[in-house]
């Protein structure tokens, strides 16, 4: 039975992954700083649910610590015989990163380096690092293949994720480590963060309030249902053909913002009241994942359409 450390495991993706790992029978350790980027009660509920899940399968430990705290990390790594690390912990959000870039670099770059240092010290060979589709910058034509990322990032958040990938590659060059960097494309589904568009729009629509739409609605995103992302992460954890590799994990097609709102309306049976606003700095016009590499090598295949995924999200949100 493997012991898997999930950093950022109280969050949306981390808690969903951790629950799936527990169901598989794994021993799961979670590190999360429980910062107040959004309501901490949501994260505490996620941890409570993981504790309940561990009563029937696997085992679970939670550490409320910051990945910048080396002393805390030292104790966690020394006290546990960790087999694999899934490093999801990060300061999230494109727009907030423009307001406080130093914080994002500190958490996302220094924190990542700390995790890798602990893995090196305790001979943990297998790491999955959560990167982002934001590393592709403001490309206007897709799909985006893994070799298309460049230094043309347009937010500190994106830059911090690109830096994280570079640091991971450096560690595989220097040490006997196997790291996969996973570029997530707009993940949604039950437990999604309240600040993200789908959750935010649904909440406002339910209250009969205006939803803020930046630009003309033509921007497109490759929305990816949470279960597909979890499946991709778990597949990547078994990859060992190369010491370092990058994979896109995205949905099966792109959806415009206008079409997304239409699909949310259908799922909720309610009309949106739209408030048009100017485009925001740091927003990209398109994210479009080329998943052929993940499909061929990992056997990754997204199964949940945007229509079905939004239906599942609305059922969770308003149940």
JOLINTA-V850863 format. One record per residue. N is the residue number from 1. RES is the residue in one letter. SS is DSSP state (H for helix, E for strand, - for the rest). OMEGA is omega as a letter, one per 20 degrees, with the letter a starting at -180 (none if undefined). NEAR is the number of other ideal C-beta (glycine too) atoms within 10 Angstrom. Layout:
N,RES,SS,OMEGA,NEAR ; N,RES,SS,OMEGA,NEAR
This chain:
1,X,-,a,10 ; 2,X,-,r,16 ; 3,X,E,a,16 ; 4,X,E,r,26 ; 5,X,E,r,26 ; 6,X,E,r,28 ; 7,X,E,a,27 ; 8,X,-,a,26 ; 9,X,-,r,30 ; 10,X,-,a,27 ; 11,X,-,a,27 ; 12,X,H,a,26 ; 13,X,H,a,23 ; 14,X,H,a,26 ; 15,X,H,r,25 ; 16,X,H,r,24 ; 17,X,H,a,28 ; 18,X,H,r,32 ; 19,X,H,r,23 ; 20,X,H,r,18 ; 21,X,H,r,27 ; 22,X,H,r,23 ; 23,X,H,r,12 ; 24,X,-,a,14 ; 25,X,-,a,11 ; 26,X,-,r,22 ; 27,X,E,a,20 ; 28,X,E,r,26 ; 29,X,E,r,23 ; 30,X,E,r,26 ; 31,X,E,r,27 ; 32,X,-,a,26 ; 33,X,-,a,22 ; 34,X,-,r,15 ; 35,X,-,a,16 ; 36,X,-,r,8 ; 37,X,-,r,15 ; 38,X,-,a,17 ; 39,X,-,a,12 ; 40,X,H,r,13 ; 41,X,H,r,8 ; 42,X,H,r,15 ; 43,X,H,r,26 ; 44,X,H,r,15 ; 45,X,H,r,14 ; 46,X,H,r,22 ; 47,X,H,r,19 ; 48,X,H,r,12 ; 49,X,H,r,15 ; 50,X,H,r,25 ; 51,X,H,r,13 ; 52,X,H,a,12 ; 53,X,H,a,19 ; 54,X,-,r,18 ; 55,X,-,a,10 ; 56,X,-,a,8 ; 57,X,-,r,14 ; 58,X,-,r,22 ; 59,X,E,a,14 ; 60,X,E,r,22 ; 61,X,E,r,17 ; 62,X,E,r,20 ; 63,X,E,r,18 ; 64,X,-,a,14 ; 65,X,-,r,18 ; 66,X,-,a,17 ; 67,X,-,r,24 ; 68,X,-,a,15 ; 69,X,-,a,15 ; 70,X,H,r,13 ; 71,X,H,r,8 ; 72,X,H,r,17 ; 73,X,H,r,22 ; 74,X,H,a,15 ; 75,X,H,a,13 ; 76,X,H,a,19 ; 77,X,H,a,20 ; 78,X,H,a,11 ; 79,X,H,a,11 ; 80,X,-,r,15 ; 81,X,-,a,11 ; 82,X,-,r,20 ; 83,X,-,a,16 ; 84,X,E,r,20 ; 85,X,E,r,26 ; 86,X,E,a,28 ; 87,X,E,r,26 ; 88,X,-,a,27 ; 89,X,-,r,28 ; 90,X,-,r,24 ; 91,X,-,a,21 ; 92,X,-,r,22 ; 93,X,-,r,19 ; 94,X,H,a,19 ; 95,X,H,r,14 ; 96,X,H,a,18 ; 97,X,H,r,23 ; 98,X,H,r,16 ; 99,X,H,a,10 ; 100,X,-,a,13 ; 101,X,H,a,15 ; 102,X,H,r,9 ; 103,X,H,a,15 ; 104,X,H,r,25 ; 105,X,H,a,18 ; 106,X,H,a,14 ; 107,X,H,a,20 ; 108,X,H,a,24 ; 109,X,H,r,19 ; 110,X,H,r,14 ; 111,X,H,r,25 ; 112,X,H,r,26 ; 113,X,H,r,18 ; 114,X,H,r,19 ; 115,X,H,r,24 ; 116,X,H,r,25 ; 117,X,H,r,15 ; 118,X,H,r,20 ; 119,X,H,r,23 ; 120,X,H,a,15 ; 121,X,H,a,12 ; 122,X,-,r,15 ; 123,X,-,r,10 ; 124,X,-,a,20 ; 125,X,-,a,16 ; 126,X,E,a,21 ; 127,X,E,r,24 ; 128,X,E,a,26 ; 129,X,E,r,27 ; 130,X,E,r,25 ; 131,X,E,a,24 ; 132,X,E,r,27 ; 133,X,H,a,26 ; 134,X,H,r,25 ; 135,X,H,r,26 ; 136,X,H,r,27 ; 137,X,-,a,18 ; 138,X,-,r,14 ; 139,X,-,a,18 ; 140,X,-,a,7 ; 141,X,-,a,9 ; 142,X,-,j,17 ; 143,X,-,a,18 ; 144,X,E,r,23 ; 145,X,-,a,14 ; 146,X,H,a,19 ; 147,X,H,a,9 ; 148,X,H,r,15 ; 149,X,-,a,24 ; 150,X,-,r,11 ; 151,X,-,a,8 ; 152,X,-,r,12 ; 153,X,-,a,22 ; 154,X,-,r,17 ; 155,X,-,r,23 ; 156,X,H,r,23 ; 157,X,H,r,26 ; 158,X,H,r,25 ; 159,X,H,r,21 ; 160,X,H,r,28 ; 161,X,H,r,28 ; 162,X,H,r,23 ; 163,X,H,r,18 ; 164,X,H,r,25 ; 165,X,H,a,21 ; 166,X,H,r,12 ; 167,X,H,r,17 ; 168,X,H,r,25 ; 169,X,H,r,17 ; 170,X,H,a,14 ; 171,X,H,r,21 ; 172,X,H,r,17 ; 173,X,H,a,10 ; 174,X,H,a,10 ; 175,X,-,a,14 ; 176,X,-,a,10 ; 177,X,-,r,19 ; 178,X,E,a,18 ; 179,X,E,r,27 ; 180,X,E,r,26 ; 181,X,E,a,26 ; 182,X,E,a,26 ; 183,X,E,a,25 ; 184,X,E,r,22 ; 185,X,-,r,24 ; 186,X,-,a,20 ; 187,X,E,r,25 ; 188,X,E,r,26 ; 189,X,-,r,24 ; 190,X,-,a,18 ; 191,X,-,r,22 ; 192,X,-,r,21 ; 193,X,-,a,20 ; 194,X,-,a,12 ; 195,X,-,a,14 ; 196,X,-,a,16 ; 197,X,H,a,20 ; 198,X,H,r,25 ; 199,X,H,a,20 ; 200,X,H,a,15 ; 201,X,H,a,21 ; 202,X,H,r,23 ; 203,X,H,a,14 ; 204,X,H,r,16 ; 205,X,H,r,19 ; 206,X,H,a,13 ; 207,X,-,a,8 ; 208,X,-,a,9 ; 209,X,-,r,12 ; 210,X,E,r,13 ; 211,X,E,a,17 ; 212,X,E,r,14 ; 213,X,E,a,18 ; 214,X,E,a,16 ; 215,X,-,a,14 ; 216,X,-,r,11 ; 217,X,-,a,16 ; 218,X,-,r,11 ; 219,X,-,a,20 ; 220,X,E,r,20 ; 221,X,E,r,24 ; 222,X,-,a,27 ; 223,X,-,a,27 ; 224,X,E,a,28 ; 225,X,E,a,24 ; 226,X,H,a,22 ; 227,X,H,r,17 ; 228,X,H,r,22 ; 229,X,H,r,26 ; 230,X,H,r,20 ; 231,X,H,r,20 ; 232,X,H,r,25 ; 233,X,H,a,27 ; 234,X,H,r,19 ; 235,X,H,a,20 ; 236,X,H,r,22 ; 237,X,-,r,22 ; 238,X,-,a,11 ; 239,X,-,r,17 ; 240,X,-,a,11 ; 241,X,-,r,7 ; 242,X,-,a,11 ; 243,X,-,r,16 ; 244,X,E,r,18 ; 245,X,E,r,21 ; 246,X,E,r,20 ; 247,X,E,r,25 ; 248,X,E,r,30 ; 249,X,E,a,28 ; 250,X,-,r,31 ; 251,X,-,a,27 ; 252,X,-,r,17 ; 253,X,-,r,14 ; 254,X,-,a,21 ; 255,X,E,r,21 ; 256,X,E,r,15 ; 257,X,H,r,18 ; 258,X,H,r,15 ; 259,X,H,r,14 ; 260,X,H,r,22 ; 261,X,H,r,21 ; 262,X,H,a,14 ; 263,X,H,r,19 ; 264,X,H,r,21 ; 265,X,H,r,15 ; 266,X,H,a,13 ; 267,X,H,a,22 ; 268,X,H,a,19 ; 269,X,-,a,7 ; 270,X,-,a,14 ; 271,X,-,r,10 ; 272,X,-,r,18 ; 273,X,E,a,11 ; 274,X,E,r,14 ; 275,X,E,a,12 ; 276,X,E,a,11 ; 277,X,E,r,10 ; 278,X,-,r,7 ; 279,X,-,a,11 ; 280,X,-,r,12 ; 281,X,-,r,10 ; 282,X,-,r,19 ; 283,X,-,r,14 ; 284,X,-,a,20 ; 285,X,-,a,14 ; 286,X,E,r,20 ; 287,X,-,a,26 ; 288,X,-,a,20 ; 289,X,E,r,29 ; 290,X,-,a,17 ; 291,X,-,a,25 ; 292,X,H,r,13 ; 293,X,H,r,16 ; 294,X,H,r,27 ; 295,X,H,a,14 ; 296,X,H,a,9 ; 297,X,H,a,15 ; 298,X,H,a,23 ; 299,X,-,a,11 ; 300,X,-,r,23 ; 301,X,-,r,13 ; 302,X,-,a,25 ; 303,X,-,a,12 ; 304,X,-,r,20 ; 305,X,-,r,16 ; 306,X,H,r,24 ; 307,X,H,a,11 ; 308,X,H,a,12 ; 309,X,H,r,25 ; 310,X,H,r,26 ; 311,X,H,r,16 ; 312,X,H,r,17 ; 313,X,H,a,23 ; 314,X,H,r,20 ; 315,X,H,r,11 ; 316,X,H,a,12 ; 317,X,H,a,18 ; 318,X,-,r,11 ; 319,X,-,none,6
